[in-house]
Amino acid sequence: MTTPTTAPVAYPVHFTVDYPDRPLNRLTSALRIFAAVPILAVLVVVSGHGLGWSRGGQNAAAGAGGLLFLGPLLMIVFRRKYPRWWFDWNLELQRFTSRVVVYLALMDDRYPSTDEQQAVHLDYVYPDAARDLNRWAPLVKWLLVLPHFFVLFFLWVATFFVVVAAWFAILFTGRYPRRMFDFVEGVMRWDQRVIAYALVLTTDRYPPFSLAAG
């Protein structure tokens, strides 16, 4: 008699980037840092770093609110709730940010959309805060993920050099080497898991130290 095995539950953050199995645009890849300036400006404004001004005792700002962290933290601690529209805002902001990062990393030569999914697929599982989230965990998650921040620092340094190597490969061959692509995708996946756990606060499952999906 065999004992049934339980399949491991996937981490509640799904992140993938479609591999461009086609020739990439060499010209826009060569000039990517310049081509990305307008969408980077949009991202800066949407992320809450826009300009502000005051006139006649009234204040105004050209930037949006950025990532919502303190609000969800207080709601989880005191009300054990996570408002759905706050969750949706954080998820869409992370999707947009990821599309811009993917474009900068030369993984897609289509200009990043502000609303369409394109080649980047990112999903968080919406939590039932009363059931799935410990109300006190958000107060210490930043401390618990310090080992991840340490590892990710070196991974992002390595990613920079991998992207530079991929830039030369695209200029000469028009292709993004698959192993390089998988590495950069894996670092971004790792980063998104840490963001979901420590900043967006959508899960209490500790992020795995892994580049792999699942």
Buried (B, 14 or more C-beta within 10 A) or exposed (E): EEEEEEEEEEBBBBBBBBBBEEEBBBEBBBEBEEBBEEBBEEBBBBBBEBEEEEEEEEEEEEBEEBBBBEEBBEBBBEEBBBBEEBBEBBBBBBBBBBBBBBBBBBBBBBBBEEEEEBBBEBEBBBBEBEEBBBBEBBEEBEEEBEEBEEBBEEBBEEBEEBBEEBBEBBEEEBBBBEEBBBBBBBBBBBBBBBBBBBBBBBBBBBBEEEBEEE
